Amino acid sequence: MADQPKADPPHGMEKYDLGGQFDLGALSKEQQEKLNHHKIKTRLSNEKYLREHPEVDCMLSNFLRDVFLQRPEEIREFAAVYFNNPDLPDDIEKSLRDKDEKHYDMKVLRHISHNNNS
């Protein structure tokens, strides 16, 4: 079975050498298992960090929104200006507050809707 990977990589990650003509044989089975473990641990750590820091998601979402709306010719220059804006922390705080308010409003509306349907 030359087209089957030697070891299953973690979900969503690249397959290893397929054992065919171009097999590099770079990793032993034990090394592949250690690499899998390291990738999973790193992914979990990254996800935990992002959950603990919603400002990162907000900042990136706002940046991408502005990129799509403004379609800058020079994306690197646009990014440099965007991320060096002295008002960025305040803008992110406002966006987070707005998001929390919308979340709260939706929660209230669901509660009202649920009570009206009961």
C-alpha positions as CSV (number, residue, x, y, z in Angstrom):
1,M,0.0,0.0,0.0
2,A,2.4,2.7,-1.2
3,D,-0.3,5.4,-1.1
4,Q,-1.1,5.1,2.6
5,P,0.7,7.2,5.1
6,K,3.1,5.3,7.5
7,A,1.4,7.0,10.5
8,D,-1.8,9.0,10.8
9,P,-1.0,12.7,11.4
10,P,-3.3,14.6,13.7
11,H,-6.6,15.8,12.1
12,G,-6.1,18.7,9.8
13,M,-2.3,18.3,9.5
14,E,-0.2,17.2,6.5
15,K,0.4,13.6,5.8
16,Y,3.8,12.1,6.2
17,D,5.9,10.5,3.5
18,L,3.7,8.0,1.5
19,G,6.3,5.3,1.3
20,G,6.5,5.4,-2.5
21,Q,9.3,6.2,-4.9
22,F,9.9,9.6,-3.4
23,D,9.8,8.5,0.3
24,L,12.3,10.6,2.2
25,G,12.3,8.3,5.2
26,A,13.0,11.3,7.3
27,L,11.2,10.3,10.5
28,S,11.1,7.0,12.3
29,K,7.8,5.8,13.7
30,E,8.8,7.0,17.2
31,Q,9.8,10.4,15.8
32,Q,6.5,10.7,14.0
33,E,4.6,9.9,17.2
34,K,6.6,12.6,19.1
35,L,6.0,15.1,16.3
36,N,2.2,14.3,16.4
37,H,2.3,14.8,20.2
38,H,4.2,18.1,19.8
39,K,1.8,19.4,17.1
40,I,-1.3,18.5,19.2
41,K,0.2,20.1,22.3
42,T,1.1,23.3,20.3
43,R,-2.4,23.5,18.7
44,L,-4.1,23.2,22.1
45,S,-1.8,25.8,23.6
46,N,-2.5,28.2,20.8
47,E,-6.3,27.6,21.1
48,K,-6.1,28.2,24.8
49,Y,-4.2,31.4,24.3
50,L,-6.7,32.7,21.8
51,R,-9.7,31.8,24.1
52,E,-8.0,33.8,26.9
53,H,-7.3,36.8,24.7
54,P,-10.4,37.7,22.7
55,E,-8.8,40.9,21.7
56,V,-6.6,39.0,19.2
57,D,-9.6,37.7,17.4
58,C,-11.2,41.1,17.5
59,M,-8.1,42.9,16.2
60,L,-7.7,40.4,13.3
61,S,-11.4,40.5,12.4
62,N,-11.3,44.3,12.3
63,F,-8.1,44.3,10.3
64,L,-9.5,41.8,7.7
65,R,-12.8,43.8,7.5
66,D,-10.9,46.9,6.8
67,V,-8.7,45.1,4.2
68,F,-11.8,43.8,2.4
69,L,-13.6,47.2,2.5
70,Q,-10.7,49.3,1.5
71,R,-8.8,46.9,-0.7
72,P,-5.4,48.6,-0.3
73,E,-2.9,48.4,-3.2
74,E,0.0,48.0,-0.7
75,I,-1.1,45.5,1.9
76,R,2.1,45.5,3.9
77,E,2.0,49.3,4.2
78,F,-1.7,49.2,5.1
79,A,-0.9,46.6,7.8
80,A,2.0,48.6,9.2
81,V,-0.2,51.7,9.5
82,Y,-3.1,49.7,10.9
83,F,-1.1,47.9,13.6
84,N,0.9,51.0,14.5
85,N,-2.1,53.2,15.0
86,P,-1.9,54.7,18.5
87,D,-5.7,54.4,18.7
88,L,-5.7,50.7,18.0
89,P,-6.0,49.6,21.7
90,D,-9.0,51.9,22.2
91,D,-10.6,50.8,19.0
92,I,-10.2,47.1,20.1
93,E,-11.7,47.9,23.5
94,K,-14.7,49.6,21.9
95,S,-15.1,46.6,19.5
96,L,-15.0,44.2,22.4
97,R,-17.6,46.2,24.4
98,D,-19.8,46.4,21.3
99,K,-19.5,42.7,20.9
100,D,-20.4,42.0,24.5
101,E,-23.4,44.3,24.3
102,K,-24.7,42.5,21.2
103,H,-24.1,39.2,23.0
104,Y,-26.1,40.5,26.0
105,D,-28.9,41.8,23.7
106,M,-29.2,38.5,21.9
107,K,-29.3,36.7,25.3
108,V,-32.1,38.9,26.5
109,L,-34.0,38.5,23.2
110,R,-33.7,34.7,23.4
111,H,-35.0,34.8,27.0
112,I,-38.0,37.0,26.0
113,S,-38.7,34.8,23.0
114,H,-38.5,31.6,25.1
115,N,-40.9,33.1,27.7
116,N,-43.3,34.2,25.1
117,N,-43.4,30.7,23.5
118,S,-43.9,29.0,26.8
